[in-house]
Amino acid sequence: MATTAAVLVVSCDRYEFAWDPFFALFDRYWADCPWPVYLVTDTKTYEHPGVVTIQAGLDRGWSSRTKAALRQIDADIVLVLLEDYLLCAHVDTQWLQNLIGPMRALGAGHVRVYPCQGPDKDLRDWPGLGLISPGASYRASLQPAFWTCQVLDRLLVEGETAWDVEFLGSERSNELSEPFLSIVRPVDMKEGPLPLRYVHGIQQGKWWPAAVRFLRREGIEVDARWTRRYTFIDRWRARLQHEVRYGALGRQIPVRALMYVLRRVMSR
């Protein structure tokens, strides 16, 4: 395996409707991306300049698709993105490239580049970087991050969903010897410096209303079949999900209990 990096966009055939908007914005805001770009699907092929499709096979779950893709990539580090992370500002390529050196020097398995949540300990010799300690909430968050292919493959369990990775994978990450790092969170996440920014696009299989408004401002129309009108209950569920993932609630209740309750609520 070559000692290089790649961008891995993990998706599935069900979210094919997101691919054109995602890559239109990727081209717009990251035209100087220095690494090869891979899109992970189930069985479909996506034709787009500079994008290589990796077909993982019939829907096998998020973790299984990702593990299959890692075996087909000629790189030892991947920047993992999801297909509904819609870039909304120009990416600071130099900043991202500068993270590879510390990652290798420290033997880190993970470097989060969108610090939500950020590190809980400083790294004295590496300004701008911090440590995500074992036991930290969402230590294996799927926010945009560099991963070594080896660590990500070891962390993932066949058949698990992305949600499972963030909950159960975070627990498993505590047993790994490789450090997990993150860039330092700016005081103001909306206006402070970040190497990349994005708008979250999809919830429960369809476009968020806010994402639709954003895409239209960017001159990108979306298929009405994949939009929905969110009710008060939908907004409440989304707020609960956010609080569980990033708020005080998620720090006070055991992960397994939260996962059970949230799945029951979200399935209604």
C-alpha positions as CSV (number, residue, x, y, z in Angstrom):
1,M,0.0,0.0,0.0
2,A,1.3,3.4,-0.9
3,T,2.1,5.9,1.8
4,T,-0.3,8.6,0.6
5,A,-3.8,9.9,1.4
6,A,-7.2,9.7,-0.4
7,V,-10.6,11.2,0.0
8,L,-13.3,8.5,0.8
9,V,-16.9,9.6,0.3
10,V,-19.0,6.8,1.9
11,S,-22.5,6.5,0.4
12,C,-25.0,3.9,-0.8
13,D,-27.3,3.5,-3.8
14,R,-30.3,4.7,-1.8
15,Y,-28.6,8.2,-1.6
16,E,-27.8,8.4,-5.3
17,F,-29.9,11.6,-5.3
18,A,-27.2,13.3,-3.2
19,W,-24.2,12.6,-5.5
20,D,-24.7,15.4,-8.1
21,P,-25.2,18.1,-5.5
22,F,-22.3,16.8,-3.4
23,F,-19.8,16.8,-6.2
24,A,-21.0,20.0,-7.7
25,L,-20.1,21.7,-4.4
26,F,-16.9,19.6,-4.0
27,D,-15.7,20.9,-7.4
28,R,-16.7,24.4,-6.5
29,Y,-15.1,24.7,-3.1
30,W,-12.3,22.2,-3.3
31,A,-11.0,22.5,-6.9
32,D,-7.4,22.0,-5.7
33,C,-8.0,18.8,-3.8
34,P,-4.5,17.1,-4.0
35,W,-5.7,13.5,-3.4
36,P,-7.6,10.9,-5.3
37,V,-11.4,10.8,-4.6
38,Y,-13.4,7.7,-4.2
39,L,-17.2,7.3,-3.9
40,V,-18.4,4.1,-2.2
41,T,-21.7,2.7,-3.5
42,D,-23.5,-0.6,-3.3
43,T,-23.7,-1.6,-7.0
44,K,-24.1,1.6,-9.0
45,T,-21.4,3.5,-10.9
46,Y,-21.2,7.2,-10.8
47,E,-19.6,9.0,-13.7
48,H,-17.9,12.3,-12.6
49,P,-14.4,13.7,-13.6
50,G,-11.8,12.8,-11.0
51,V,-14.1,10.4,-9.0
52,V,-13.5,6.7,-8.8
53,T,-16.5,4.6,-7.8
54,I,-16.0,1.6,-5.5
55,Q,-18.8,-0.8,-5.6
56,A,-19.0,-2.7,-2.3
57,G,-21.8,-5.0,-3.3
58,L,-25.5,-5.3,-2.4
59,D,-26.4,-3.2,0.7
60,R,-24.3,-4.6,3.4
61,G,-24.5,-1.8,5.9
62,W,-22.2,1.3,6.4
63,S,-19.4,-0.5,8.1
64,S,-19.3,-3.4,5.7
65,R,-19.2,-1.0,2.7
66,T,-16.5,1.0,4.2
67,K,-14.3,-2.0,5.1
68,A,-14.7,-3.3,1.5
69,A,-13.7,0.0,0.1
70,L,-10.6,0.3,2.3
71,R,-9.3,-2.9,0.7
72,Q,-9.5,-1.3,-2.7
73,I,-7.7,2.0,-2.0
74,D,-4.0,2.5,-2.7
75,A,-3.5,4.8,0.3
76,D,-2.7,4.4,4.0
77,I,-4.7,7.5,5.2
78,V,-8.2,8.5,4.1
79,L,-10.2,11.6,4.7
80,V,-13.7,10.2,5.4
81,L,-16.7,12.3,4.3
82,L,-20.4,11.4,4.0
83,E,-22.4,12.1,0.9
84,D,-24.5,14.7,2.6
85,Y,-21.6,16.8,3.9
86,L,-22.3,19.6,1.5
87,L,-19.2,21.9,1.3
88,C,-20.2,25.5,1.8
89,A,-16.9,27.4,1.8
90,H,-13.5,27.0,0.2
91,V,-11.4,24.2,1.7
92,D,-8.1,25.2,3.2
93,T,-6.0,22.5,1.4
94,Q,-2.7,23.6,2.9
95,W,-4.1,23.3,6.4
96,L,-5.3,19.7,5.7
97,Q,-2.0,18.7,4.1
98,N,-0.2,20.1,7.2
99,L,-2.1,17.6,9.4
100,I,-0.6,14.6,7.7
101,G,2.9,15.2,9.2
102,P,1.8,15.3,12.8
103,M,-0.6,12.4,12.3
104,R,2.3,10.2,11.1
105,A,4.8,11.6,13.7
106,L,2.4,10.8,16.6
107,G,1.2,7.5,15.2
108,A,-2.4,8.7,15.4
109,G,-5.2,6.7,14.0
110,H,-7.7,9.6,13.7
111,V,-7.4,13.3,13.2
112,R,-10.8,15.2,13.3
113,V,-10.8,18.2,10.9
114,Y,-14.3,19.4,11.9
115,P,-14.0,19.7,15.7
116,C,-17.6,19.0,16.7
117,Q,-16.7,17.8,19.3
118,G,-13.2,19.0,19.7
119,P,-10.2,17.7,21.8
120,D,-10.3,17.6,25.6
121,K,-6.5,17.8,26.1
122,D,-3.8,20.0,24.6
123,L,-0.8,18.7,22.7
124,R,2.0,21.0,23.9
125,D,4.4,20.4,21.0
126,W,1.7,20.6,18.3
127,P,-0.2,24.0,18.3
128,G,-3.7,23.8,16.9
129,L,-4.0,20.1,17.7
130,G,-5.4,18.3,20.8
131,L,-6.0,14.8,22.1
132,I,-9.4,13.1,22.2
133,S,-8.9,11.0,25.3
134,P,-10.1,7.4,25.8
135,G,-13.6,7.6,27.2
136,A,-14.5,10.9,25.5
137,S,-18.0,11.1,24.1
138,Y,-18.1,10.3,20.4
139,R,-14.5,9.5,20.2
140,A,-15.1,7.7,16.9
141,S,-17.3,10.4,15.5
142,L,-17.9,10.4,11.8
143,Q,-17.4,14.1,11.5
144,P,-14.9,14.9,8.7
145,A,-11.6,13.3,9.7
146,F,-8.4,11.7,8.6
147,W,-8.2,8.0,9.5
148,T,-5.4,5.5,8.9
149,C,-6.9,2.7,6.9
150,Q,-5.6,0.2,9.4
151,V,-7.2,1.7,12.4
152,L,-10.5,2.4,10.7
153,D,-10.7,-1.2,9.4
154,R,-9.9,-2.6,12.9
155,L,-12.6,-0.3,14.5
156,L,-15.4,-1.2,12.1
157,V,-17.6,-4.3,12.7
158,E,-19.3,-6.0,9.7
159,G,-23.0,-5.0,9.5
160,E,-22.9,-2.0,11.8
161,T,-24.6,1.3,10.8
162,A,-22.9,4.7,10.9
163,W,-24.8,5.3,14.2
164,D,-23.4,2.1,15.6
165,V,-19.9,3.2,14.7
166,E,-20.3,6.5,16.6
167,F,-21.8,4.8,19.7
168,L,-20.2,1.3,19.9
169,G,-17.1,2.2,17.8
170,S,-16.3,5.0,20.3
171,E,-16.3,2.4,23.1
172,R,-14.1,0.1,21.0
173,S,-11.7,2.9,20.3
174,N,-10.8,3.1,23.9
175,E,-8.9,-0.2,23.5
176,L,-6.8,1.0,20.6
177,S,-3.2,2.1,21.3
178,E,-3.2,4.7,18.5
179,P,-4.0,8.3,19.7
180,F,-7.1,10.0,18.4
181,L,-6.6,13.7,17.7
182,S,-8.6,16.7,16.6
183,I,-7.9,20.3,15.5
184,V,-8.7,22.8,18.3
185,R,-12.3,24.0,18.2
186,P,-12.5,27.7,17.5
187,V,-14.4,30.0,19.9
188,D,-17.0,30.6,17.2
189,M,-17.8,27.5,15.1
190,K,-19.8,29.6,12.7
191,E,-17.2,32.3,12.0
192,G,-13.9,31.0,13.4
193,P,-11.2,29.4,11.2
194,L,-11.7,25.8,10.0
195,P,-10.1,23.9,7.2
196,L,-13.5,22.9,5.8
197,R,-17.1,23.8,6.4
198,Y,-20.2,22.0,5.4
199,V,-24.0,22.0,5.5
200,H,-25.6,18.8,6.7
201,G,-27.9,17.6,3.9
202,I,-30.0,14.5,4.7
203,Q,-32.2,13.4,7.6
204,Q,-34.2,10.2,7.6
205,G,-33.5,9.6,3.9
206,K,-34.5,13.0,2.5
207,W,-33.1,16.5,2.2
208,W,-33.3,18.8,5.2
209,P,-35.4,21.9,4.4
210,A,-32.3,24.1,5.3
211,A,-30.2,22.0,2.9
212,V,-32.7,22.6,0.1
213,R,-32.6,26.3,0.7
214,F,-28.8,26.3,0.8
215,L,-28.6,24.3,-2.5
216,R,-31.0,26.6,-4.2
217,R,-28.9,29.6,-3.1
218,E,-25.9,27.8,-4.7
219,G,-27.9,27.4,-7.9
220,I,-28.5,23.7,-7.5
221,E,-32.0,22.3,-7.8
222,V,-33.0,19.1,-6.0
223,D,-35.5,16.5,-7.0
224,A,-38.8,17.1,-5.2
225,R,-39.2,13.4,-4.6
226,W,-36.3,13.6,-2.1
227,T,-37.6,16.6,-0.1
228,R,-40.1,16.6,2.7
229,R,-42.0,19.0,4.9
230,Y,-40.8,18.7,8.5
231,T,-43.4,18.7,11.1
232,F,-43.1,19.9,14.7
233,I,-42.5,16.2,15.7
234,D,-39.8,15.9,13.1
235,R,-38.0,19.0,14.4
236,W,-38.4,17.7,18.0
237,R,-36.8,14.4,17.0
238,A,-34.0,16.2,15.3
239,R,-33.4,18.4,18.3
240,L,-33.3,15.3,20.6
241,Q,-30.9,13.6,18.2
242,H,-28.6,16.6,18.3
243,E,-28.7,16.9,22.1
244,V,-28.0,13.2,22.4
245,R,-25.0,13.4,20.1
246,Y,-23.5,16.7,21.2
247,G,-25.2,18.1,24.3
248,A,-25.3,17.6,28.0
249,L,-27.8,14.7,27.7
250,G,-25.2,12.7,25.8
251,R,-22.7,13.2,28.5
252,Q,-25.0,12.1,31.4
253,I,-26.7,9.0,30.1
254,P,-24.9,5.7,29.3
255,V,-24.3,5.3,25.6
256,R,-26.2,2.0,25.2
257,A,-29.3,3.4,26.9
258,L,-29.3,6.5,24.7
259,M,-28.9,4.4,21.6
260,Y,-31.9,2.2,22.5
261,V,-34.2,5.2,23.3
262,L,-33.1,7.2,20.3
263,R,-33.7,4.3,17.9
264,R,-37.2,3.8,19.4
265,V,-38.0,7.5,19.0
266,M,-36.6,7.8,15.5
267,S,-38.4,4.8,14.2
268,R,-41.9,6.0,15.0
